[in-house]
Amino acid sequence: MRREPAEPADRQEPGGPGPGPGPGHGPGRRERGHPGNYGIQRVERLEGNVGYLDLRGVAHPADAGPAIAAAMELVAGTYALIIDLRRNHGGSPHGVAFWCSYLFPGGDTHLTDIFHADTGETTQFWTLAYVPGARYLDRPVYLLTSHETFSGGEDFCYSLQAQGRAQVIGEAIGGGAHPTRMVPLSSTLAIGVPFARSINPVTGTNWQGTGVMPDVAVPAGQAYDVAYAKALRHVLSITVPPPIADEARDALAARPAAERG
């Protein structure tokens, strides 16, 4: 059994196994940048001082660490955080652990295991004891899902939901917890064969076939409004500067009537 925390942002791992933006990891790749911005589509401060991250993929932190740290720094001062995973199709488990590390106080949270059937080895993924920049603690986190959310995006949801650290809002999602390899059957045909499976240390199982069940089940198109309304109600429930409270009240009043609560 091997304990494997997320890779520190400044560690280079040439030719590492994580499914990042391409073969190999290293400073040269970071210097050139990445056209998909390592899956980070959008980072924004919403009215009412609510953070919003639109995350379309989960890149390996050896490549994406500085971009992830920058994104988290931009939302560090907000009172609630929405992470939009509705178009997230997965990526590196190291990347999932790196993102999740910002949401826990230290390196003692056991997020998930991956059991490799071909070797009999189990790799453990834990939060990092150190992350670049400030952690996002003691504030609510809302994860948006759709039927498109898959693989690493599901891992993100399942791990945080199991730890009670985030609320999942949206649709039940895919059910892809077993990593696969493509095995060629002919020159024109290949089949995906599972070679490993995820095991959550809290639930003792995973989301294969069942998907991740949302805490608040709504159509994907309504998930943002529901989560934003929840975040605004949280802001109005705590002591904040009057201009922020005014922003939050105005933003909540502008939400669809069914979401105002």
C-alpha positions in Angstrom: 0.0 0.0 0.0 1.3 3.4 -0.9 0.2 6.7 0.5 0.4 9.3 -2.3 -0.6 12.9 -1.5 -1.3 15.4 -4.3 1.9 16.6 -6.0 3.2 19.9 -4.7 2.9 22.7 -7.2 6.6 23.1 -7.6 7.5 19.5 -8.1 8.4 18.3 -11.6 7.6 14.7 -12.6 8.8 14.1 -16.1 6.8 11.4 -17.8 4.4 11.1 -14.8 1.3 8.9 -15.2 -1.3 11.6 -14.4 -3.6 12.4 -17.4 -2.6 16.0 -17.6 -2.5 18.2 -20.8 -0.1 15.9 -22.6 2.8 13.5 -22.3 5.3 14.6 -19.7 5.3 17.2 -17.0 7.8 19.9 -16.4 8.7 23.6 -16.3 8.9 23.9 -20.1 5.3 22.9 -20.4 4.2 25.4 -17.8 6.2 28.2 -19.5 4.4 27.6 -22.7 1.0 27.6 -21.0 -1.9 25.4 -21.9 -4.7 26.4 -24.3 -7.4 24.8 -22.1 -5.9 26.7 -19.0 -5.7 23.3 -17.2 -9.4 23.0 -17.1 -10.0 26.3 -15.4 -12.6 28.0 -17.6 -13.6 30.8 -15.4 -12.9 32.4 -12.0 -15.2 35.1 -10.7 -16.3 37.0 -7.6 -20.1 37.2 -7.8 -22.3 39.8 -6.2 -22.5 39.3 -2.5 -18.9 38.2 -2.3 -19.5 34.6 -3.5 -16.7 32.8 -5.4 -17.4 30.9 -8.6 -15.1 28.5 -10.4 -16.0 26.8 -13.7 -13.8 23.7 -13.8 -13.9 21.7 -17.1 -11.1 19.3 -16.3 -8.6 18.2 -13.6 -5.0 18.5 -14.7 -2.0 17.1 -12.9 -0.6 19.6 -10.4 2.9 19.2 -11.6 1.6 21.1 -14.6 -1.4 23.0 -13.3 -0.3 23.8 -9.7 0.4 27.5 -10.3 -2.8 28.0 -12.1 -4.8 26.2 -9.4 -3.1 28.2 -6.7 -3.9 31.4 -8.6 -7.6 30.5 -9.0 -7.9 29.7 -5.3 -6.2 33.0 -4.4 -8.8 34.9 -6.4 -11.6 33.4 -4.4 -9.8 33.3 -1.1 -11.7 36.3 0.4 -15.2 35.2 -0.5 -17.8 34.0 2.0 -19.0 31.0 0.0 -17.7 29.1 -3.1 -19.5 27.5 -6.0 -17.5 25.0 -8.1 -19.2 24.3 -11.4 -18.4 20.7 -12.5 -21.3 20.4 -14.9 -19.0 20.1 -17.9 -16.1 18.4 -16.1 -15.0 15.2 -17.8 -12.3 14.2 -15.4 -8.5 14.0 -15.3 -5.8 13.3 -12.8 -6.5 11.9 -9.3 -3.4 13.9 -8.2 -5.2 17.0 -9.4 -8.4 16.1 -7.6 -6.4 15.7 -4.3 -4.6 19.0 -4.9 -7.8 21.0 -5.4 -9.4 19.3 -2.4 -6.4 20.1 -0.2 -7.4 23.8 -0.3 -10.7 22.9 1.4 -9.2 21.1 4.4 -7.0 22.4 7.2 -4.0 20.1 6.8 -2.6 16.9 5.4 -4.5 14.4 7.5 -7.7 13.9 5.4 -7.8 10.6 3.6 -9.6 11.3 0.3 -9.6 8.1 -1.7 -7.8 4.9 -2.6 -7.2 3.4 -6.0 -6.7 -0.4 -6.1 -4.8 -1.7 -9.1 -5.9 -5.1 -10.0 -3.0 -5.8 -12.2 -0.4 -5.3 -9.5 -2.4 -5.8 -6.3 -1.2 -2.4 -5.1 -3.4 0.2 -3.4 -2.5 3.9 -3.8 -3.9 6.2 -1.1 -4.6 9.9 -1.8 -4.5 12.3 1.1 -4.7 16.1 1.4 -1.5 18.0 1.3 0.1 19.4 4.5 1.1 22.5 2.5 -0.5 24.3 -0.4 0.6 27.5 -2.1 -1.5 30.3 -0.8 -4.5 30.4 1.6 -6.8 27.5 2.2 -10.5 27.9 1.9 -11.9 26.9 5.3 -15.0 27.2 7.4 -17.1 28.5 4.5 -19.7 26.5 2.5 -18.8 24.9 -0.8 -21.4 24.0 -3.4 -20.6 21.6 -6.3 -22.7 21.8 -9.5 -23.3 18.6 -11.5 -24.9 17.4 -14.7 -25.1 14.1 -16.6 -21.8 15.2 -18.3 -19.9 15.2 -15.0 -17.6 12.2 -15.2 -14.6 10.3 -13.8 -12.3 12.8 -12.0 -15.2 15.3 -11.8 -17.2 12.6 -10.0 -14.2 11.8 -7.7 -14.2 15.5 -6.8 -17.9 15.3 -5.8 -17.8 11.9 -4.1 -14.8 12.7 -2.0 -16.0 16.0 -0.7 -19.6 14.8 -0.2 -18.4 11.8 1.8 -16.2 14.1 4.0 -19.2 16.4 4.5 -17.2 19.3 3.1 -19.4 20.2 0.2 -23.0 20.1 -1.0 -23.7 18.6 -4.4 -26.4 20.4 -6.4 -27.7 19.2 -9.8 -28.2 15.9 -11.5 -27.1 12.4 -10.7 -23.9 11.8 -12.6 -22.2 9.2 -14.8 -20.8 6.4 -12.7 -17.2 6.1 -13.9 -15.1 5.1 -10.9 -13.0 2.4 -12.6 -10.0 3.6 -14.6 -9.7 1.8 -18.0 -7.1 1.1 -20.6 -7.9 0.7 -24.3 -7.0 -2.8 -25.6 -6.9 -3.1 -29.4 -8.9 -6.0 -30.8 -8.0 -5.2 -34.4 -6.5 -2.4 -36.5 -9.9 -0.6 -36.3 -11.4 -1.8 -33.1 -10.5 -1.4 -29.4 -12.2 -2.0 -26.1 -11.9 -0.2 -22.7 -10.9 -2.7 -20.0 -11.0 -1.6 -16.3 -7.7 -2.2 -14.5 -8.3 -0.4 -11.2 -11.1 0.8 -8.9 -11.6 3.7 -6.5 -12.4 3.0 -2.9 -13.6 5.8 -0.6 -12.3 5.4 3.0 -15.5 6.8 4.4 -18.1 4.8 2.5 -15.9 1.8 1.7 -17.2 1.8 -1.9 -17.4 4.1 -4.9 -19.8 5.6 -7.5 -19.3 3.0 -10.3 -22.5 2.4 -12.1 -24.6 4.4 -9.6 -23.1 7.8 -10.1 -22.9 10.4 -7.4 -26.3 11.3 -5.9 -26.8 15.0 -5.4 -27.8 16.5 -2.0 -30.1 18.8 -3.9 -31.5 17.2 -7.0 -32.4 19.7 -9.7 -32.0 19.9 -13.5 -28.5 21.0 -14.4 -29.8 24.2 -15.9 -31.2 25.2 -12.5 -28.2 24.1 -10.4 -26.4 27.5 -10.6 -29.4 29.5 -9.4 -30.1 27.1 -6.6 -26.5 27.1 -5.4 -26.1 30.9 -5.7 -29.3 31.5 -3.8 -28.0 29.2 -1.0 -24.7 31.0 -1.0 -26.4 34.4 -0.8 -28.6 33.3 2.1 -25.5 32.1 3.9 -23.9 35.6 3.4 -27.0 37.3 4.8 -26.9 35.0 7.8 -23.4 36.1 9.0 -22.0 39.5 9.9 -20.6 41.2 6.8 -19.9 44.8 5.8 -23.1 46.7 4.9 -22.2 47.1 1.2 -21.7 43.3 0.9 -25.0 42.7 2.6 -26.7 45.1 0.2 -25.1 43.3 -2.7 -26.3 39.9 -1.4 -29.9 41.1 -0.8 -30.1 42.6 -4.3 -28.6 39.5 -5.9 -30.9 37.2 -4.0 -33.9 39.4 -5.0 -32.9 39.0 -8.7 -32.8 35.1 -8.4 -35.8 33.2 -9.8 -38.6 33.3 -7.3 -38.5 29.6 -6.6 -34.9 29.8 -5.5 -35.1 32.7 -3.1 -36.2 30.5 -0.2 
